[in-house]
Amino acid sequence: MDVELRQLRCLVAIVDEGSFTDAALALGVSQAAVSRTLASLERALGVRLLRRTSREVTPTATGLRVLAQARRVLGEVADLVMEATSGHTRVRIGYAWSALGRHTLAFQRGWSGAHPETDLQLVRVNSGTAGLAEGACDLAVVRRALDDRRFDSAIVGLERRLCAMAADDPLARRRSVRLSDISGRTLLIDRRTGTTTTELWPPDSRPSTEDTRDVDDWLTVISTGRCVGMTAESTANQYPRPGIVYRPVRDAEPIAVRLAWWRDEPHPAAQAVIELLTALYRAG
């Protein structure tokens, strides 16, 4: 089955203009060409799309469904062309859990003020590359190094490690905790995107672990008191929740916050994003 964009444009033009004659004028072709193009589309699909009388042209029931899909396809193609030819007027930044924590709003406002010509979109994708490998974003905020030669990255800041626990947990009465306080507990971790592994502890004192796959599930389980979690401080800023408290882990190394991009095709805005994020983290 071969369906071409020109056929879809022809169908949409006939319906929008109300006649084959007016569709031909809108498309800049002959009326005979419009008739042939529509006929070839109906043959390709094996269905009748339009009812034609001497007074009007109306879609069939199937034609209405095809028309809706045609409009969607043509819209997506127009977006694709604009994305490829507009000089990157949009930058999508992916993140897995917590964006930029307390710097998120300042980053959004700072970017719109300094770069109004480039639309900024933050996209949450819970994958190891925060949507970069999946094509969901142009740049990605990640909190662990990407062991993939397709990507490059730069460290833009550091964040403390915090322990997340139920509000009635005995450790919650302390202002901070140590790694040894957690070693006898069950640690809830996300192996795909999380920043915590048992290698933070000596081999003979590592906590037991359970797995999770989403920050909301992580918080829900921790609030029961069955598990504790360890995370970057940005999570505490992004996800305050009743029944959960966060305490600094004072003997754990900080977490490096990285901006990652495709090595062979960096987005033109990458350097500007790096500079703004670095300034925000340095000021913070």
N, C-alpha and C positions, 0 to 999 in steps of 0.2 A: 504494500500500500504506500503510494507516494503522494503526500500532501505537501503543498508548497505554500510559503508565506503569501505569495501573490494571490493564491486562491482564497486564502482566509481574508486578505484585505478586500478582495472583490466582494465576498459575501457580506462583510460588515458594511461596505460602501453601499451596496444595493439596499440593505435594510435601513441604513441611516438616511440615505438620500430619497428613498421611497420609490425609485424607479430605475430601470436599466439605463435610461437616457441620462438621468442626473448622475448616476454612479459613474458613467463613462466620462462625463465632464469633470467630476471630482478626481478621477484617477488619471485623466489625461490620455485616455485611449478611446477607441471606437466602441460603439454600442455592440457591434458584432463580437469584438474581443471580450467584452464583459460577458456576453451570452456563452461564448466558448469556454471561458475560464470557469464560470459557474458550473457548466455542464461537466467539465473535466473533474471538478471537485465532487460532484454528485456521483460520477462514475467511480472515482477512487474510493469513496465511502460506501457506495452501494445503497444509498438512501436518497430520497427526495428531500430537499431542504427548503424550497420555496414554493408557494402557490402563486401562480401568475394568472391574472385576469386582465381584461381590457382596462380596468379601473385602478387596480392596486396590486402590490406584491407583498405577501405576508409569509412569515416563516411557518413551516409545519411544526408539529410538536417536537420532532427530532431536530428540526432546524433551529428551534429555540435553544435546545441544549448545546448543539454544535456552535451556535452563535456566541453563547456565553463563554465556552472554552476558547473560541477563536479570539475574542476580546482579551482574555487572560493571556493567551500565548503572545499576541501582538504587543501587549503591554510589557511582558517580560523581555521580549526581544528589544523593545525600545529602551528599557532600563539597561540591558546588556550593552547596547550601542553607546548609550550615554556614559556608562561606566568606563568603557574602553577608549572613548574619544574625548572626554571632557577634561582631561588633565587631572584626574583624581580630585574631584570636588567633595569627596566623602572619605572619611577614614573610620573604619570599624575596629574597635579594640576589644578583644575577647578576654574573658577572665573565667576562672573555674568556680571560685567560692566567693571572694569578697572584694573584687575590684581593687580599689586603692585605699580602702578603709576610710579614715578620717580625712584623707586628701581627695576623696572622690569628687565632692562638690566643688572644692577649690579648683581642681583640675578642669572640670567641665566649664566653670565660669571663666577661668583663666584662658582656656582654649578659645571659647567663643569670642572673648574680648580681643585676643591677639590674632586670631585666624578666622574671621567671620566668613571668609570665602570657602572654608573647608568644613563641612558638616561633620560633627563628632558623634559617633554612636558607640555605646558600650553594650557588649553582647555577652551574656552568660552562657558558656558551654562547658559542661562538666566532663572535659576530656584532658588527657595528659598534656596537650598543646593548647588548651583553652580555645579550641576552635580553629587554630591556625592550619593544621593538617587537613581539616574537614572543609576548608574554604569558607568558613562562616565569618572570618574576620581577616583584616589586613595586618594587624599587629596583635600581640598577645601579652598580657601580664601574667607571668608565671613565677612561682616561688621555689622552683627547683630547676637545676640545669637540665637542658634538653639534650639527650644523648642521640642526636640525629643530625647528621652533617648537612641536611637540607636547610637547617635553620641556623641563624646567628642571633646573638643576644647581647645586651649590655645591662649591667647592674645599675639601677637608678636609685636604690635606697636600701636601708636595712630596717627590719622590724623585730621587736622582741618576741620571744616565744612565751605564750601564756598557757596555763592549764585551765581547762573548762571543767566545771564540776557542778553537781547539784547544790542548790543554795543551802541545804541542810547537811552537806558533807562536813565532817570534822575539819578538813583542810580549809574550808571556806572561812573559818575564823581567823586564819592567818593572813598577813598582808602579802606574803610571797611564799613560794614552796621551792623545794629542791628536787632534782631528778630522783634522788633516793626515796623521797616521799611517795613517788608514783610507782616505783619498781614493784611493789607488792600488789598493785591494783590491776584491773583489766582496762587496757587502753583501746579506745575505739578509733580506728584509722581508715582513711580512704587511700588505698594503694595506688589508684590511678592518678590522683591529683594532689594528695596530701603531702605535707612537708615533714611528717613525723614517721620515723622508723625506729625499730628497737635498737638500731646501732648507736643511738644516742647514749645507751647504757652499757656498762661493762658486760661481757658475755655471761657472767655468773649472777647478774642481778637484773635481767631484762624482764619487763612486765609481760603478762599474757596479753593477747590481742583479740579483738573481734573486728570484723570488716563492716564498713558502711559505703554507700555510693552517692550520698547526697548530703549537703550541709543541714537541711531540715531534718532528715532522719537522724543525723549525728546529734543534733541538739535535742531531739525528742528522747533518744535513748539515754543521753547523759543526764537529762532532767530527772530520770527515774532513780538515779544514784547507783545503777548497776555498773556503769563504766565512767571513766573520765576521758578527757581528750586533751590533746596538745595542739596548738595552732598558732598562726601568726596573729599579732595584735590587731591586724585589720579585720579579722573575723569578729572580734569583740565590738569594734566600732560599727560594723555592718549588720551584725545580728545580736543586738541586746535582746534578751528574752527573760521574762519572769521565770523564776525557778532555776536560772543558770547564773553562776558567777565565774569570773575569770581572774586568775591570779598569776602574776609574773613568775616564771621559772628562772631564778636568779643565777643558776650555774649552767644554763643551757646557752649555746651560741646563738646569736641572732640569725634571722632568716634573710637571705638576700632576695630582694625584689628585682626581677628582670623584665625587660621589654624584649620580646622576641619577634623575628620577622623571617621571611623567606630569604635565604642567602642570595639566590640568583635573581631576585626581583623585589628589592626593598621598596616599600611605599615611599613616595616623595616626602611625606610628612614625618617619617620616622625620626629624623634628627631633631625636628622641632618638638616632637613628643618627648623624646629623651631629655632634652634640655629643660622643658617645663617640669617633668616629673622629678628630675634630679634636684631642681631648685626647690620644689615643694618638700621633698624629703629632707634636704639639707636644712631648710628653714625650720622644719618640724623637730 
